[in-house]
Amino acid sequence: MKKEIIMSVYDYSFTDNNDNNVDMSQFKDNILLLVNVASNCGFTSHYEGLQAISKKYADKGVVVIGFPCNQFNAQEPGTDAEIKEFCQTNYGIDFLMSKKIEVNGDDAHPLFKYLVSKCDVDSVPWNFTKFLVNEDDILLMAPHTTPDEIDANLLKILN
C-alpha cells in the first residue's frame, strides 16, 4: 500500500532577490500574504498598501512576500536588481521579495502550482493575485482586492 504524501505551503522554498534560499517552513507560525507582483501593472499602486500591511502587522506574525512575475502582458520586464530598486525607491518596500518567477504553466514555481491547486482554480488570473495563508487554510483574493480589504480580513483572522 502506497502512503499518500500530504504537502503544505511550508514544504516549499524559493530564492529571494538577494540570492538566498528561503525555506517556507520558517513561517509555519505566521499568517502569510503571498502576492505575484509586477512593476508596470495597473495594480502596482497596491505595493504601498502591502508595505503598510507588512509594517502594521509584523509584530502580530503577518509576513508579506512578493513574487515578481512577467507572465501577464510582460508587465515585469526588469532584472531582479531593477525590480528591487524600483520597489525600494518608489514604495519603500522592505518585505521579502523573491527572484522573478513564473506562476502559471509548466515552468510555474512549485509553490504557485501548490497554491493554485488548493484554491480550486486553473491558474493565477493576473498580477497582484493574493493568497492569504493561515496555517494551511488558503484564501485566494482577486488582483483588484485592495490592501484595505485585505486589512479587514487580517483583522478578522487576528481577533
Secondary structure, 3 states (H helix, E strand, C coil): CCCCCCCCHHHCEEEECCCCEEEHHHHCCCEEEEEEECCCCCCCCHHHHHHHHHHHHHHHCEEEEEEEECCCCCCCCCCHHHHHHHHHHHHCCCCEEECCECCCCCCCCHHHHHHHHHCCCCCCCCCCCEEEEECCEEEEECCCCCHHHHHHHHHHHHC
